[in-house]
Amino acid sequence: MTPARHTFTDAQWQRIEPLMPPCKGRPGGAHRTFFDALLWMARTGAAWRDLPEQLGKWNVVYQRYAYWCGKGHFERFFQGVQQPDLEEVMVDSTCCRAHQSSAGARKTSGPQAIGITRGGLNTKIHAVCDALGNPLRFVLTPGQRHDSKPVPELLDGLQAKALLADKAYDSDTIVQSAQAQGMQVIIPSRVNRKKQRVLDRHRYKARHLVENLFQRMKVFRRVATRFDKLDVTFLGFVHIAGTMKWLH
């Protein structure tokens, strides 16, 4: 029997079940058992072969998971449970160590988003969250990629009133992009910027919420350490962790 924290509660399932694609040739409860299996994998960080038998055959679950990742289902579930507070949004990133088993994918299999830094193989998760610290979007890059590069993609189309970020994000591209979307920019100016912006320090204090988000995300061991070879399957677990943040 799997622990309660490794399975969906009835209340959580009621929120996500309407987003499920139709069951094709499977009994109606198959989706929930499948999701319990993925939640168990995400929380424990175990190898697929160690999946408890009551949650399904590991290879069947894995093949279905990889197929759904390719279809973008987990991003759709993640977006479907959101009820964001867009008074302000915050961006930041965190590095995740990539286990040696995540390396070695064929180039023809798809992008990996794995880089090499002094700490070894790693992947960087870039995120934007709402005013309450709930995740809105994720982007993966190799670990050596600069934090500011994915920000235009993270912010594209967001109708927020303000953008909070640390000094690493003080670039003309980010500032102009945010202002073009009607956001107040609350980012400390770099010392070499000729015209220093006035910083709303009271509102800037809320930026810790995006850092707290990453701490909660890394409770899921399959997010804290990357075991997946392809970025699409790793991002699937990131979206599952983000979905659980909203469901809590």
Buried (B, 14 or more C-beta within 10 A) or exposed (E): EBEEEBBBEEEBBEBBEEBBEEEEEEEEEBBBBBBBBBBBBBBBBBEEEEBBEEBBEBEEBBEBBBEBBEEBBBBEBBBBBBEBEBEBBBBBBBBBBBBEEBEEBEEEEBEBBBBEEEEEBBBBBBBBBBBEBBBBBBBBBBBEBEBBBBBEEBBEEBEBEBBBBBEBBBBEEBBEBBEEBEBBBBBBBEEEBEEEEEEEEEBBEBBEBBBEBBEBBBBBBBBBBBBBBBBBBBBBBBBBBBBBBBBE
